[in-house]
């Protein structure tokens, strides 16, 4: 019997919390512009098939690549305590060489330029 009372009490508390959050989050008609979707600076009133520069995607991909590379580089700093200095230098040099090669490849292909 005690278990049923606690479940009933918990259910009532959850229902009250849901009702309170529903009442608090009521949107008014005045907030219509604030709740409209706004992505990448484009108005939703324009054609959805309007194309824009592929350079936006290239910059995003480059950002993701270097972000992932940063997550590879950061543990190298802590790994110096666990590795021999020769092994640490060798692995650090290999990773740095790969990242530098990627940067030079993007640079020579003109992917890093903002405007052409």
Secondary structure as the mmCIF struct_conf table of DSSP 4:
data_model
#
loop_
_struct_conf.conf_type_id
_struct_conf.id
_struct_conf.beg_label_comp_id
_struct_conf.beg_label_asym_id
_struct_conf.beg_label_seq_id
_struct_conf.end_label_comp_id
_struct_conf.end_label_asym_id
_struct_conf.end_label_seq_id
HELX_RH_AL_P HELX_RH_AL_P1 UNK A 2 UNK A 24
TURN_TY1_P TURN_TY1_P1 UNK A 25 UNK A 25
HELX_LH_PP_P HELX_LH_PP_P1 UNK A 26 UNK A 28
HELX_RH_3T_P HELX_RH_3T_P1 UNK A 29 UNK A 31
HELX_RH_AL_P HELX_RH_AL_P2 UNK A 32 UNK A 35
BEND BEND1 UNK A 36 UNK A 36
STRN STRN1 UNK A 39 UNK A 39
TURN_TY1_P TURN_TY1_P2 UNK A 40 UNK A 41
STRN STRN2 UNK A 42 UNK A 42
TURN_TY1_P TURN_TY1_P3 UNK A 44 UNK A 45
BEND BEND2 UNK A 46 UNK A 46
TURN_TY1_P TURN_TY1_P4 UNK A 48 UNK A 49
TURN_TY1_P TURN_TY1_P5 UNK A 54 UNK A 54
HELX_RH_AL_P HELX_RH_AL_P3 UNK A 55 UNK A 79
TURN_TY1_P TURN_TY1_P6 UNK A 80 UNK A 82
BEND BEND3 UNK A 83 UNK A 83
HELX_RH_AL_P HELX_RH_AL_P4 UNK A 85 UNK A 108
TURN_TY1_P TURN_TY1_P7 UNK A 109 UNK A 110
BEND BEND4 UNK A 112 UNK A 112
BEND BEND5 UNK A 114 UNK A 114
#
